[in-house]
Amino acid sequence: MKIDPRPVPPDRSPNALSRRKPPWLKVKSFGGTEFNRVSGLLNDLRLNTVCQEANCPNRGECFTRGTAVFLLMGPSCTRNCSFCNVHSGRPSPIDSEEPRRVAEACRRMNLRHVVITSVTRDDLVDGGAAHFAETVLAVRAALSKATIEVLTPDFRGSTESLRVVMAAKPDVFNHNVETVPRLYQQVRPGADYRRSLELLRSASAFDRVLIKSGLMVGLGETVAELKQVFRDLAESRVSLLTIGQYLAPSSAHFPIARYVLPEEFEEYRDLAQAAGIGSVFSGPLVRSSYLADRFIAER
């Protein structure tokens, strides 16, 4: 099919969110022994996950698979992005025991691929970089054969913070650009598109690390804008990209412009690969860390 190149204005009508989602966005409920085991383990170790805080639609599936994405320094973020369900407010003091507890959870879950992310902590001098590094090192000590992926904030462009994280030698460095630059002021206030690209490009200079990023679609972006983002990411040496449907957490968040058809996601994948990005995981329910272990294994 040919994708309509025109921007679609967000649907701001009061009943927009109450409309029935298309069938390709419906997820089945999950439960059972493994789901309960993972939920109980996270509660026992007092760990936050982006699965829970961001209200991810894939949480049930991932917990049932025995995986989770650990959210450091949370659950309150110093920024207030209009797409995100993570609470914005005054953050808690850094918990020095959190890296040890994350490592213990990874060991008990026997993870092959560990994804570690965080809220944005602009209140900290290093943006939480040292805490990221300590967590990576703790997980490495507990599971020497696991691959480790960090999904970081932009550290306000600090090359020193990036160096601290990369000194811990994660296998994958992930930073999401999230959307096209035209929508940043509305969707990602406090972030800067060019700053995010530079962070990705700087991370690629470190040895033996894969560079990854992620995009949401359905916010009103155009195909021409997406093509430019794909080119920008390829020039920033991104080799792994995820593309998924934006789903507004509530009526107070940035509204959905449209539901992108499954076949359009296939076309986006082809366009991103044509721009020079080697591995692209594109689909309605794809999220930055969804099936991350398989995505890395299949690249």
BALOBA-1460 file (C-alpha; in Angstrom, 3 decimals):
// residues 299
<rec num="1" residu="m" x="0.000" y="0.000" z="0.000"/>
<rec num="2" residu="k" x="1.071" y="3.638" z="-0.403"/>
<rec num="3" residu="i" x="1.355" y="5.534" z="2.860"/>
<rec num="4" residu="d" x="-0.452" y="8.870" z="2.932"/>
<rec num="5" residu="p" x="2.353" y="11.468" z="3.236"/>
<rec num="6" residu="r" x="0.190" y="14.171" z="4.785"/>
<rec num="7" residu="p" x="0.327" y="14.890" z="8.543"/>
<rec num="8" residu="v" x="-2.707" y="13.828" z="10.534"/>
<rec num="9" residu="p" x="-3.742" y="16.270" z="13.282"/>
<rec num="10" residu="p" x="-4.155" y="14.696" z="16.720"/>
<rec num="11" residu="d" x="-7.713" y="13.770" z="17.660"/>
<rec num="12" residu="r" x="-8.475" y="16.012" z="20.624"/>
<rec num="13" residu="s" x="-12.157" y="15.131" z="20.923"/>
<rec num="14" residu="p" x="-13.243" y="14.063" z="24.435"/>
<rec num="15" residu="n" x="-14.205" y="10.555" z="23.377"/>
<rec num="16" residu="a" x="-11.079" y="9.852" z="21.305"/>
<rec num="17" residu="l" x="-9.532" y="7.502" z="23.858"/>
<rec num="18" residu="s" x="-12.780" y="5.670" z="24.463"/>
<rec num="19" residu="r" x="-13.032" y="4.522" z="20.878"/>
<rec num="20" residu="r" x="-12.403" y="0.859" z="20.331"/>
<rec num="21" residu="k" x="-8.823" y="0.021" z="19.448"/>
<rec num="22" residu="p" x="-8.290" y="-1.832" z="16.202"/>
<rec num="23" residu="p" x="-7.922" y="-5.603" z="16.521"/>
<rec num="24" residu="w" x="-4.171" y="-5.556" z="15.918"/>
<rec num="25" residu="l" x="-3.673" y="-3.561" z="19.130"/>
<rec num="26" residu="k" x="-5.605" y="-5.897" z="21.381"/>
<rec num="27" residu="v" x="-3.535" y="-7.961" z="23.789"/>
<rec num="28" residu="k" x="-4.681" y="-11.013" z="25.665"/>
<rec num="29" residu="s" x="-4.579" y="-11.097" z="29.431"/>
<rec num="30" residu="f" x="-1.737" y="-12.947" z="31.068"/>
<rec num="31" residu="g" x="-1.309" y="-14.586" z="34.410"/>
<rec num="32" residu="g" x="-0.251" y="-17.867" z="35.883"/>
<rec num="33" residu="t" x="2.743" y="-19.150" z="37.785"/>
<rec num="34" residu="e" x="5.545" y="-17.351" z="35.930"/>
<rec num="35" residu="f" x="3.722" y="-14.019" z="35.800"/>
<rec num="36" residu="n" x="3.075" y="-14.199" z="39.540"/>
<rec num="37" residu="r" x="6.661" y="-15.273" z="40.228"/>
<rec num="38" residu="v" x="8.139" y="-12.279" z="38.401"/>
<rec num="39" residu="s" x="5.655" y="-9.849" z="39.964"/>
<rec num="40" residu="g" x="6.383" y="-11.233" z="43.427"/>
<rec num="41" residu="l" x="10.139" y="-11.133" z="42.902"/>
<rec num="42" residu="l" x="10.059" y="-7.481" z="41.848"/>
<rec num="43" residu="n" x="7.908" y="-6.586" z="44.840"/>
<rec num="44" residu="d" x="10.135" y="-8.509" z="47.257"/>
<rec num="45" residu="l" x="13.256" y="-6.753" z="45.983"/>
<rec num="46" residu="r" x="11.520" y="-3.346" z="45.869"/>
<rec num="47" residu="l" x="12.343" y="-2.753" z="42.217"/>
<rec num="48" residu="n" x="10.620" y="-0.488" z="39.734"/>
<rec num="49" residu="t" x="10.100" y="-1.536" z="36.134"/>
<rec num="50" residu="v" x="9.240" y="0.516" z="33.077"/>
<rec num="51" residu="c" x="6.774" y="-2.280" z="32.311"/>
<rec num="52" residu="q" x="4.633" y="-1.175" z="35.257"/>
<rec num="53" residu="e" x="5.358" y="2.545" z="35.487"/>
<rec num="54" residu="a" x="4.839" y="3.174" z="31.753"/>
<rec num="55" residu="n" x="1.769" y="0.906" z="31.679"/>
<rec num="56" residu="c" x="3.259" y="-1.076" z="28.803"/>
<rec num="57" residu="p" x="0.711" y="-3.167" z="26.882"/>
<rec num="58" residu="n" x="3.235" y="-6.016" z="26.672"/>
<rec num="59" residu="r" x="3.811" y="-6.309" z="30.406"/>
<rec num="60" residu="g" x="1.769" y="-9.484" z="30.785"/>
<rec num="61" residu="e" x="3.552" y="-11.217" z="27.950"/>
<rec num="62" residu="c" x="7.010" y="-10.194" z="29.156"/>
<rec num="63" residu="f" x="6.403" y="-11.182" z="32.769"/>
<rec num="64" residu="t" x="5.034" y="-14.507" z="31.589"/>
<rec num="65" residu="r" x="8.228" y="-14.974" z="29.558"/>
<rec num="66" residu="g" x="10.193" y="-14.311" z="32.742"/>
<rec num="67" residu="t" x="11.586" y="-10.930" z="31.689"/>
<rec num="68" residu="a" x="11.272" y="-7.322" z="32.837"/>
<rec num="69" residu="v" x="12.911" y="-3.947" z="32.172"/>
<rec num="70" residu="f" x="14.415" y="-2.422" z="35.297"/>
<rec num="71" residu="l" x="13.733" y="1.263" z="35.978"/>
<rec num="72" residu="l" x="16.505" y="2.858" z="38.021"/>
<rec num="73" residu="m" x="16.237" y="5.902" z="40.279"/>
<rec num="74" residu="g" x="12.463" y="5.919" z="39.962"/>
<rec num="75" residu="p" x="9.580" y="6.122" z="39.913"/>
<rec num="76" residu="s" x="9.494" y="9.949" z="39.603"/>
<rec num="77" residu="c" x="10.989" y="11.795" z="36.627"/>
<rec num="78" residu="t" x="12.289" y="15.366" z="36.569"/>
<rec num="79" residu="r" x="10.850" y="15.945" z="33.095"/>
<rec num="80" residu="n" x="7.238" y="16.032" z="31.998"/>
<rec num="81" residu="c" x="6.986" y="14.481" z="28.544"/>
<rec num="82" residu="s" x="3.405" y="14.582" z="27.314"/>
<rec num="83" residu="f" x="3.489" y="11.024" z="25.921"/>
<rec num="84" residu="c" x="4.807" y="9.268" z="29.004"/>
<rec num="85" residu="n" x="2.951" y="7.598" z="31.873"/>
<rec num="86" residu="v" x="5.896" y="7.758" z="34.287"/>
<rec num="87" residu="h" x="5.124" y="10.118" z="37.158"/>
<rec num="88" residu="s" x="6.683" y="13.563" z="36.937"/>
<rec num="89" residu="g" x="7.660" y="15.127" z="40.223"/>
<rec num="90" residu="r" x="10.266" y="15.455" z="42.924"/>
<rec num="91" residu="p" x="12.499" y="12.370" z="42.691"/>
<rec num="92" residu="s" x="13.646" y="10.192" z="45.556"/>
<rec num="93" residu="p" x="17.234" y="10.088" z="46.827"/>
<rec num="94" residu="i" x="19.473" y="7.591" z="45.050"/>
<rec num="95" residu="d" x="19.262" y="4.130" z="46.621"/>
<rec num="96" residu="s" x="22.823" y="2.808" z="46.841"/>
<rec num="97" residu="e" x="21.537" y="-0.752" z="47.268"/>
<rec num="98" residu="e" x="19.469" y="-0.707" z="44.084"/>
<rec num="99" residu="p" x="22.272" y="-2.040" z="41.803"/>
<rec num="100" residu="r" x="22.716" y="-5.055" z="44.072"/>
<rec num="101" residu="r" x="18.970" y="-5.756" z="44.102"/>
<rec num="102" residu="v" x="18.720" y="-5.455" z="40.309"/>
<rec num="103" residu="a" x="21.614" y="-7.911" z="39.971"/>
<rec num="104" residu="e" x="19.916" y="-10.304" z="42.375"/>
<rec num="105" residu="a" x="16.681" y="-10.141" z="40.396"/>
<rec num="106" residu="c" x="18.580" y="-10.851" z="37.164"/>
<rec num="107" residu="r" x="20.292" y="-13.821" z="38.793"/>
<rec num="108" residu="r" x="17.032" y="-15.297" z="40.092"/>
<rec num="109" residu="m" x="15.356" y="-14.757" z="36.717"/>
<rec num="110" residu="n" x="18.419" y="-16.210" z="34.950"/>
<rec num="111" residu="l" x="18.194" y="-13.572" z="32.246"/>
<rec num="112" residu="r" x="20.144" y="-13.955" z="29.013"/>
<rec num="113" residu="h" x="19.658" y="-10.305" z="28.082"/>
<rec num="114" residu="v" x="19.209" y="-7.569" z="30.692"/>
<rec num="115" residu="v" x="17.645" y="-4.186" z="29.902"/>
<rec num="116" residu="i" x="18.278" y="-1.353" z="32.345"/>
<rec num="117" residu="t" x="16.663" y="2.054" z="31.982"/>
<rec num="118" residu="s" x="15.877" y="4.990" z="34.263"/>
<rec num="119" residu="v" x="13.781" y="8.027" z="34.805"/>
<rec num="120" residu="t" x="15.468" y="11.282" z="33.786"/>
<rec num="121" residu="r" x="17.328" y="12.790" z="36.737"/>
<rec num="122" residu="d" x="18.242" y="16.347" z="35.796"/>
<rec num="123" residu="d" x="18.593" y="17.050" z="39.524"/>
<rec num="124" residu="l" x="21.812" y="15.004" z="39.653"/>
<rec num="125" residu="v" x="25.152" y="16.417" z="38.525"/>
<rec num="126" residu="d" x="25.868" y="13.345" z="36.371"/>
<rec num="127" residu="g" x="22.243" y="12.607" z="35.504"/>
<rec num="128" residu="g" x="22.567" y="9.248" z="37.270"/>
<rec num="129" residu="a" x="25.400" y="7.971" z="35.058"/>
<rec num="130" residu="a" x="27.400" y="6.528" z="37.948"/>
<rec num="131" residu="h" x="24.333" y="4.651" z="39.170"/>
<rec num="132" residu="f" x="23.859" y="3.185" z="35.693"/>
<rec num="133" residu="a" x="27.499" y="2.068" z="35.657"/>
<rec num="134" residu="e" x="27.291" y="0.510" z="39.117"/>
<rec num="135" residu="t" x="24.210" y="-1.441" z="38.085"/>
<rec num="136" residu="v" x="25.826" y="-2.726" z="34.897"/>
<rec num="137" residu="l" x="28.878" y="-3.886" z="36.853"/>
<rec num="138" residu="a" x="26.725" y="-5.560" z="39.519"/>
<rec num="139" residu="v" x="24.686" y="-7.422" z="36.887"/>
<rec num="140" residu="r" x="27.858" y="-8.460" z="35.065"/>
<rec num="141" residu="a" x="29.242" y="-9.917" z="38.288"/>
<rec num="142" residu="a" x="26.040" y="-11.861" z="38.902"/>
<rec num="143" residu="l" x="25.506" y="-13.074" z="35.313"/>
<rec num="144" residu="s" x="28.779" y="-13.053" z="33.427"/>
<rec num="145" residu="k" x="27.299" y="-14.526" z="30.228"/>
<rec num="146" residu="a" x="24.287" y="-12.213" z="29.927"/>
<rec num="147" residu="t" x="24.281" y="-9.335" z="27.465"/>
<rec num="148" residu="i" x="23.411" y="-5.968" z="28.984"/>
<rec num="149" residu="e" x="21.486" y="-3.148" z="27.338"/>
<rec num="150" residu="v" x="21.234" y="0.329" z="28.812"/>
<rec num="151" residu="l" x="18.429" y="2.669" z="27.754"/>
<rec num="152" residu="t" x="19.541" y="6.054" z="29.022"/>
<rec num="153" residu="p" x="18.213" y="9.606" z="29.144"/>
<rec num="154" residu="d" x="20.187" y="12.273" z="27.290"/>
<rec num="155" residu="f" x="22.282" y="13.360" z="30.335"/>
<rec num="156" residu="r" x="21.726" y="16.923" z="29.047"/>
<rec num="157" residu="g" x="24.405" y="16.198" z="26.477"/>
<rec num="158" residu="s" x="27.181" y="15.522" z="29.004"/>
<rec num="159" residu="t" x="30.027" y="13.608" z="27.363"/>
<rec num="160" residu="e" x="31.472" y="12.881" z="30.811"/>
<rec num="161" residu="s" x="28.246" y="11.176" z="31.929"/>
<rec num="162" residu="l" x="28.250" y="9.125" z="28.751"/>
<rec num="163" residu="r" x="31.883" y="8.142" z="29.343"/>
<rec num="164" residu="v" x="31.024" y="6.926" z="32.860"/>
<rec num="165" residu="v" x="28.240" y="4.689" z="31.541"/>
<rec num="166" residu="m" x="30.300" y="3.345" z="28.667"/>
<rec num="167" residu="a" x="33.244" y="2.569" z="30.963"/>
<rec num="168" residu="a" x="31.055" y="-0.195" z="32.441"/>
<rec num="169" residu="k" x="30.996" y="-1.762" z="28.947"/>
<rec num="170" residu="p" x="27.304" y="-2.398" z="28.200"/>
<rec num="171" residu="d" x="26.728" y="-4.524" z="25.116"/>
<rec num="172" residu="v" x="23.971" y="-2.262" z="23.769"/>
<rec num="173" residu="f" x="23.595" y="1.495" z="24.215"/>
<rec num="174" residu="n" x="20.016" y="2.615" z="23.626"/>
<rec num="175" residu="h" x="18.632" y="6.137" z="23.598"/>
<rec num="176" residu="n" x="15.241" y="6.837" z="22.068"/>
<rec num="177" residu="v" x="14.627" y="9.858" z="19.860"/>
<rec num="178" residu="e" x="10.904" y="8.989" z="20.257"/>
<rec num="179" residu="t" x="9.430" y="11.223" z="17.524"/>
<rec num="180" residu="v" x="10.204" y="13.624" z="14.695"/>
<rec num="181" residu="p" x="11.849" y="16.977" z="15.569"/>
<rec num="182" residu="r" x="8.773" y="19.064" z="14.653"/>
<rec num="183" residu="l" x="6.832" y="17.454" z="17.524"/>
<rec num="184" residu="y" x="9.522" y="17.740" z="20.197"/>
<rec num="185" residu="q" x="8.226" y="20.928" z="21.796"/>
<rec num="186" residu="q" x="4.828" y="19.331" z="22.374"/>
<rec num="187" residu="v" x="5.854" y="15.735" z="23.018"/>
<rec num="188" residu="r" x="9.314" y="15.972" z="24.624"/>
<rec num="189" residu="p" x="9.718" y="19.366" z="26.353"/>
<rec num="190" residu="g" x="13.156" y="19.509" z="27.896"/>
<rec num="191" residu="a" x="14.664" y="17.224" z="25.246"/>
<rec num="192" residu="d" x="16.506" y="18.233" z="22.088"/>
<rec num="193" residu="y" x="16.548" y="16.196" z="18.900"/>
<rec num="194" residu="r" x="20.069" y="17.174" z="17.833"/>
<rec num="195" residu="r" x="21.380" y="16.546" z="21.338"/>
<rec num="196" residu="s" x="19.943" y="13.026" z="21.251"/>
<rec num="197" residu="l" x="21.538" y="12.352" z="17.862"/>
<rec num="198" residu="e" x="24.903" y="13.553" z="19.140"/>
<rec num="199" residu="l" x="24.624" y="11.287" z="22.199"/>
<rec num="200" residu="l" x="24.046" y="8.281" z="19.929"/>
<rec num="201" residu="r" x="26.895" y="9.278" z="17.641"/>
<rec num="202" residu="s" x="29.266" y="9.756" z="20.607"/>
<rec num="203" residu="a" x="28.323" y="6.380" z="22.063"/>
<rec num="204" residu="s" x="29.209" y="4.678" z="18.788"/>
<rec num="205" residu="a" x="32.843" y="5.702" z="19.253"/>
<rec num="206" residu="f" x="33.250" y="3.203" z="22.074"/>
<rec num="207" residu="d" x="34.463" y="-0.295" z="21.259"/>
<rec num="208" residu="r" x="32.193" y="-3.316" z="20.830"/>
<rec num="209" residu="v" x="28.848" y="-1.675" z="21.535"/>
<rec num="210" residu="l" x="25.672" y="-1.787" z="19.462"/>
<rec num="211" residu="i" x="23.799" y="1.508" z="19.109"/>
<rec num="212" residu="k" x="20.017" y="1.395" z="19.313"/>
<rec num="213" residu="s" x="17.150" y="3.877" z="19.244"/>
<rec num="214" residu="g" x="13.357" y="3.877" z="19.162"/>
<rec num="215" residu="l" x="10.463" y="5.771" z="17.599"/>
<rec num="216" residu="m" x="6.738" y="6.090" z="18.238"/>
<rec num="217" residu="v" x="4.365" y="6.706" z="15.333"/>
<rec num="218" residu="g" x="0.772" y="7.860" z="15.225"/>
<rec num="219" residu="l" x="1.429" y="11.296" z="16.747"/>
<rec num="220" residu="g" x="0.906" y="13.231" z="13.514"/>
<rec num="221" residu="e" x="4.298" y="12.769" z="11.860"/>
<rec num="222" residu="t" x="4.655" y="12.608" z="8.082"/>
<rec num="223" residu="v" x="6.419" y="9.983" z="6.008"/>
<rec num="224" residu="a" x="8.912" y="12.608" z="4.794"/>
<rec num="225" residu="e" x="9.742" y="13.450" z="8.415"/>
<rec num="226" residu="l" x="10.224" y="9.789" z="9.276"/>
<rec num="227" residu="k" x="12.528" y="9.286" z="6.298"/>
<rec num="228" residu="q" x="14.684" y="12.177" z="7.506"/>
<rec num="229" residu="v" x="14.817" y="10.711" z="11.023"/>
<rec num="230" residu="f" x="15.870" y="7.355" z="9.577"/>
<rec num="231" residu="r" x="18.681" y="9.083" z="7.677"/>
<rec num="232" residu="d" x="19.729" y="11.028" z="10.768"/>
<rec num="233" residu="l" x="19.834" y="7.865" z="12.878"/>
<rec num="234" residu="a" x="21.854" y="6.003" z="10.259"/>
<rec num="235" residu="e" x="24.327" y="8.904" z="10.133"/>
<rec num="236" residu="s" x="24.526" y="8.699" z="13.929"/>
<rec num="237" residu="r" x="25.602" y="5.050" z="13.513"/>
<rec num="238" residu="v" x="22.411" y="3.512" z="14.891"/>
<rec num="239" residu="s" x="22.278" y="-0.143" z="13.835"/>
<rec num="240" residu="l" x="19.169" y="-1.233" z="15.788"/>
<rec num="241" residu="l" x="15.818" y="0.567" z="15.632"/>
<rec num="242" residu="t" x="12.381" y="-0.125" z="17.104"/>
<rec num="243" residu="i" x="9.195" y="1.464" z="15.747"/>
<rec num="244" residu="g" x="5.834" y="1.124" z="17.498"/>
<rec num="245" residu="q" x="2.365" y="2.646" z="17.812"/>
<rec num="246" residu="y" x="1.943" y="5.496" z="20.283"/>
<rec num="247" residu="l" x="-0.861" y="4.856" z="22.753"/>
<rec num="248" residu="a" x="-1.903" y="7.785" z="24.932"/>
<rec num="249" residu="p" x="-1.964" y="6.692" z="28.606"/>
<rec num="250" residu="s" x="-4.863" y="9.048" z="29.416"/>
<rec num="251" residu="s" x="-6.877" y="11.981" z="28.098"/>
<rec num="252" residu="a" x="-4.385" y="14.302" z="29.796"/>
<rec num="253" residu="h" x="-1.528" y="13.046" z="27.627"/>
<rec num="254" residu="f" x="-0.657" y="13.948" z="24.052"/>
<rec num="255" residu="p" x="-3.530" y="12.668" z="21.894"/>
<rec num="256" residu="i" x="-3.227" y="9.930" z="19.304"/>
<rec num="257" residu="a" x="-3.398" y="11.256" z="15.743"/>
<rec num="258" residu="r" x="-4.165" y="7.879" z="14.203"/>
<rec num="259" residu="y" x="-3.713" y="4.140" z="14.450"/>
<rec num="260" residu="v" x="-1.023" y="3.102" z="11.983"/>
<rec num="261" residu="l" x="-1.901" y="0.032" z="9.908"/>
<rec num="262" residu="p" x="0.237" y="-3.120" z="10.323"/>
<rec num="263" residu="e" x="1.297" y="-3.027" z="6.676"/>
<rec num="264" residu="e" x="2.526" y="0.542" z="7.132"/>
<rec num="265" residu="f" x="4.885" y="-0.676" z="9.840"/>
<rec num="266" residu="e" x="6.369" y="-3.039" z="7.300"/>
<rec num="267" residu="e" x="6.916" y="-0.132" z="4.936"/>
<rec num="268" residu="y" x="8.527" y="1.916" z="7.709"/>
<rec num="269" residu="r" x="10.877" y="-1.001" z="8.359"/>
<rec num="270" residu="d" x="11.845" y="-1.116" z="4.697"/>
<rec num="271" residu="l" x="12.392" y="2.650" z="4.583"/>
<rec num="272" residu="a" x="14.580" y="2.581" z="7.698"/>
<rec num="273" residu="q" x="16.677" y="-0.265" z="6.333"/>
<rec num="274" residu="a" x="17.002" y="1.520" z="2.987"/>
<rec num="275" residu="a" x="18.325" y="4.533" z="4.899"/>
<rec num="276" residu="g" x="21.111" y="2.371" z="6.314"/>
<rec num="277" residu="i" x="19.831" y="0.975" z="9.616"/>
<rec num="278" residu="g" x="20.702" y="-2.717" z="9.635"/>
<rec num="279" residu="s" x="18.111" y="-4.199" z="12.007"/>
<rec num="280" residu="v" x="14.605" y="-2.755" z="12.375"/>
<rec num="281" residu="f" x="11.855" y="-4.177" z="14.595"/>
<rec num="282" residu="s" x="8.648" y="-2.459" z="13.490"/>
<rec num="283" residu="g" x="5.079" y="-3.263" z="14.496"/>
<rec num="284" residu="p" x="2.029" y="-1.874" z="16.314"/>
<rec num="285" residu="l" x="2.932" y="-3.290" z="19.734"/>
<rec num="286" residu="v" x="6.701" y="-2.961" z="19.420"/>
<rec num="287" residu="r" x="8.320" y="-1.040" z="22.261"/>
<rec num="288" residu="s" x="11.939" y="-0.098" z="22.785"/>
<rec num="289" residu="s" x="12.654" y="-3.107" z="24.983"/>
<rec num="290" residu="y" x="9.986" y="-5.518" z="23.734"/>
<rec num="291" residu="l" x="11.528" y="-8.917" z="22.954"/>
<rec num="292" residu="a" x="14.923" y="-7.218" z="23.207"/>
<rec num="293" residu="d" x="16.689" y="-10.530" z="23.771"/>
<rec num="294" residu="r" x="15.320" y="-11.964" z="20.512"/>
<rec num="295" residu="f" x="15.971" y="-8.741" z="18.600"/>
<rec num="296" residu="i" x="19.640" y="-8.831" z="19.593"/>
<rec num="297" residu="a" x="19.964" y="-12.565" z="18.868"/>
<rec num="298" residu="e" x="18.403" y="-12.259" z="15.412"/>
<rec num="299" residu="r" x="20.339" y="-9.225" z="14.171"/>
